[in-house]
Every structure is written in C-alpha cells, then in structure tokens.
C-alpha cells in the first residue's frame, strides 16, 4: 500500500509546483486534485459533506493545469484527478488533456472520474442531472476509444462522432488508469463496466470496507485497484485500509498556505514512517 494526498488547489493555498516537489521529497506516491468549474450562487444542491460549503469549492484551479505544474517539477509522483467531472467536459478535449498530461509526466497520469453532486452546476454545462450516469459512461468510453484507436469513432445516445484522428496518445499502455469515484448502489457496475479501479471517500458508504472490496474483485474477476480518498491521517484508519486490501491511501490535505501545508506534510510523513 502506498500513500498520497487529495486536495483542493486554489489561489489561497500552496501552489501546485511547490506542493508536488514537497510530496515527492517526503516520499509520497501521488497527488490527486479536485475539480469544480464554478459553484452557482443559488446553492440549491445540498453539499454531501455538511451544511456549509467550503470556499475551496469555487476557487479551484483547473485540474490539468495544476497537475501539469506538479508533474514538470517531479520525476516519480503520480498525478490524478479526484475527481474530474466528466459530465461537464467535452470528451474529445478531455481525451487530449489527459493524454497530454500523461506525455508531459512520462506516464504518471491517472483519471479519477465521477458524476458529481451539484445539479445546478451540471445544468450550467448543459447536462441533465437525470441522465448524468449514462452520460458519464458514454464519455468515458469515448475517451478510451480516442486514446487507443488511430481512427476513433463513437456512436451513442449522448456522444456521437465519426472516425477522427486525435493525438497525442497516452504513454501508458493501454491508457492511464480510470478510477471510478463513489460508493452508491450502482458504483460497482461502473467500475466493472468501464473502470480500472474504485476510489471511494473514506467514511461515506465504506463502513464494511473489506467485504465491499472482496465483492468488487469477485464481480470483476480481477484484482481491481482500490484508492481510498480523503483518508484521515490516523494509525487505526491506515491499518483498517491495509487489512481491507486497499492499494493506495490518499490523505485529505486542507488547503492552506505553504508553511502550514509543509508542516502538515512533515507530520503525516512521520506517521507513515512510524
């Protein structure tokens, strides 16, 4: 089991390049960053994390810009989205962005995907919340086709294009891992159907973690990779994840200025080493 962090990179916290260097210097394996293009002021959709939505949600950098900044100053750190809101993104552009990041990082990109929770945010992108799961599936499948086929085409309910040339292709073979976020009743269907791994948030529907991981791997007929997102840096939680068969733990890193972030990373690195 290896360790990374998941965080919101904003204009009010440590920059992505400094954070990437700090993580690699301390032996962390991965950096995953959140995405929200915007947050509508109306605030109709309840935030799953509580009553008050933190300001980081509407101040996030574009994830691929941030991850590129982290990738170019590191050599081993894996860089991923946690999560990319695929239902708010054009799949042809998304395929090019991730493949370009994989090239820039020499094969260190990971695409974490999900359908999101903020319905009014989706609507601003022309997405109907009622069909977002079907849309997510098609866009991910279209991205995979664009990555792996010289003359890619896709014909679905929501995504439809005739054969196209789309380069660069990713470094990783056959493509960067696709980690499916969530822990709802149909999440495993998506992992088995178009994902390479599962990325739940710790404590949200993961109360019987070992049994869930065993069920997922049995259904898939393979050792599905499991990344635990937003994990508290506590010894007992780390041991729980290890015993359950988690492959990677991502500690939830608050968005703070550089000095506070570096001190926090030192503390977490010391916990891991002990």
Residue pairs with C-beta under 8 A, 6 or more apart in sequence:
1 241
1 242
1 246
1 247
1 248
1 249
2 29
2 30
2 247
2 248
2 249
3 27
3 28
3 29
3 30
3 248
3 249
3 250
3 251
3 268
3 272
4 23
4 28
4 29
4 30
4 31
4 32
4 78
4 248
4 249
4 250
4 251
5 23
5 28
5 30
5 31
5 32
5 250
5 251
5 252
5 253
5 265
5 268
6 32
6 33
6 34
6 82
6 229
6 230
6 250
6 251
6 252
6 253
7 13
7 19
7 31
7 32
7 33
7 34
7 252
7 253
7 254
7 255
8 33
8 34
8 54
8 56
8 57
8 59
8 60
8 255
9 15
9 16
9 19
9 33
9 34
9 60
9 61
9 66
9 255
10 56
10 59
10 60
10 61
10 255
11 59
11 61
12 55
12 56
12 59
12 255
12 257
13 56
13 255
13 256
13 257
13 261
14 22
14 255
14 256
14 257
14 258
14 261
14 262
15 69
15 258
16 33
16 61
16 66
16 67
16 69
16 70
17 69
17 70
17 72
17 73
18 258
19 31
19 70
19 261
20 31
20 69
20 70
20 71
20 73
20 74
20 77
20 79
21 73
21 74
22 261
22 262
22 265
23 31
23 70
23 74
23 77
23 265
24 74
24 75
24 76
24 77
26 265
26 266
26 269
27 269
27 272
28 77
28 265
28 269
29 76
29 77
29 78
29 248
30 77
30 78
30 79
30 80
30 110
30 248
30 250
31 67
31 70
31 77
31 78
31 79
31 80
32 79
32 80
32 81
32 82
32 110
32 112
32 227
32 229
32 250
33 60
33 61
33 63
33 66
33 67
33 80
33 81
33 82
34 56
34 57
34 60
34 63
34 82
34 83
35 60
35 62
35 63
35 81
35 83
35 84
35 85
36 57
36 58
36 60
36 85
36 118
36 121
37 85
37 88
37 121
37 125
38 58
38 121
38 124
39 53
39 57
39 58
39 118
39 121
40 118
40 120
40 121
40 124
42 120
43 53
44 119
44 120
45 117
45 118
45 119
45 120
45 121
47 53
47 57
47 117
48 117
48 204
56 255
63 81
63 84
64 81
64 97
64 98
64 100
64 101
67 79
67 80
67 81
67 101
67 105
67 109
68 100
68 101
68 104
68 105
70 77
70 79
71 77
71 79
71 101
71 104
71 105
71 108
71 109
72 104
72 105
76 108
77 108
78 108
78 109
78 110
79 101
79 105
79 108
79 109
79 110
80 109
80 110
80 111
80 112
80 179
81 110
81 111
81 112
81 113
82 112
82 179
82 181
82 199
82 229
82 250
83 112
83 113
83 114
83 116
83 179
83 181
83 199
84 94
84 111
84 112
84 113
84 114
85 114
85 115
85 116
85 121
86 94
86 113
86 114
86 115
86 136
86 139
86 140
86 143
87 115
87 116
87 122
87 125
87 127
87 132
87 135
87 136
87 139
88 116
88 121
88 122
88 125
88 127
89 139
91 138
91 139
91 140
91 142
91 143
91 146
91 159
92 142
92 146
92 161
92 164
92 166
94 139
94 143
95 142
95 143
95 146
95 147
95 166
96 146
96 166
96 168
98 109
98 111
98 143
98 147
98 170
98 176
99 146
99 147
99 167
99 168
99 169
99 170
99 176
100 168
101 109
102 108
102 109
102 170
102 171
102 172
102 176
103 168
103 170
103 171
106 171
107 170
107 171
107 172
109 170
109 172
109 176
110 176
110 177
110 179
111 143
111 176
111 177
111 178
111 179
112 178
112 179
112 180
112 181
112 199
112 227
112 229
113 136
113 140
113 178
113 179
113 180
113 181
113 195
114 136
114 180
114 181
114 182
115 132
115 133
115 135
115 136
115 182
116 122
116 132
119 129
122 128
122 129
122 132
123 129
127 135
128 135
131 158
133 186
133 190
134 157
134 158
135 158
136 190
137 190
137 193
137 194
138 154
138 156
138 157
138 158
138 159
139 158
139 159
140 178
140 194
140 195
141 154
141 156
141 159
141 194
142 152
142 154
142 156
142 159
142 161
144 175
144 178
144 194
145 152
145 153
145 154
146 152
146 164
146 166
147 169
147 170
147 174
147 175
147 176
148 169
148 174
148 175
150 165
151 163
151 164
151 165
152 163
152 164
152 166
153 161
153 162
153 163
153 164
154 160
154 161
155 161
170 176
177 196
177 197
177 225
178 194
178 195
178 196
178 197
179 195
179 196
179 197
179 198
179 199
179 225
179 227
180 187
180 190
180 191
180 194
180 195
180 197
180 198
180 199
181 199
181 200
181 201
181 229
182 190
182 200
183 200
183 201
183 204
183 205
183 206
183 212
184 205
187 198
187 200
188 198
188 215
188 216
188 219
191 197
191 198
191 216
191 220
191 224
192 216
192 219
192 220
192 224
195 224
196 224
196 225
197 224
197 225
197 226
197 227
197 247
198 213
198 216
198 224
198 225
198 226
198 227
199 226
199 227
199 228
199 229
200 206
200 226
200 228
200 229
201 229
201 230
202 228
202 229
202 230
202 231
202 232
202 237
202 241
202 252
203 230
206 212
206 228
209 240
209 241
209 244
209 246
210 243
210 244
210 245
213 224
213 226
213 244
213 245
213 246
214 245
216 224
216 226
217 223
217 224
217 245
225 247
225 248
226 245
226 246
226 247
226 248
227 246
227 247
227 248
227 249
227 250
228 241
228 246
228 248
228 249
228 250
229 250
229 252
230 250
230 252
231 237
231 238
231 241
231 249
231 250
231 251
231 252
232 251
232 252
233 251
233 267
233 268
233 271
235 271
235 274
238 249
238 271
238 272
241 249
251 268
253 261
253 264
253 265
254 261
254 264
256 264
